[in-house]
Amino acid sequence: MAEIEAILEQTGLAPSSLKLEITESAFINDIRAAQDTLERTQSLGIEWSLDDFGTGYSSLSHLHRLQVDTVKVDRSFVSRLEVDVRGLELVQAIVTLAHNLGMDVVAEGVETRAQAEQLLAIGCEYAQGFHFSKAAEAADAGGLIAAQPWRQPAEATA
């Protein structure tokens, strides 16, 4: 905790601009310590994402107990959207559950326009993946974000 506070102090970054990620496997052995860490950092304004939700040690009790700000749906579910109606139903259930718990949702591994459109239709507010951009070098990332090439005029998406 002290290290995070020192970095925020050194960089001048507002805590509300920082979002950290944790996977379920990182806290499975000590859920209480994970809860304490999340609560302490969230009290500063730092947000947390639960990465790769739906894989490994997934547990609905963890989702409820940890009170993360964002759930990241694993790419293995997103990849099934176009080939399996049950895949879409499962992702929709995760989106609905997360929203009911007051969490945002990020879909990982979005590779096609059809996947992005399906996710938008079921209320998934954020997505990441090669559909939007290949991995970028740090020096190029600022320009990519400023240009926002993944955003299209409303008439182009209609």
Helices and strands as residue ranges (DSSP letters): H 2-11, G 15-17, E 19-23, H 24-27, H 31-44, E 47-53, H 60-66, E 70-73, H 75-78, H 85-100, E 104-107, H 113-121, E 126-127, H 138-147, H 154-157
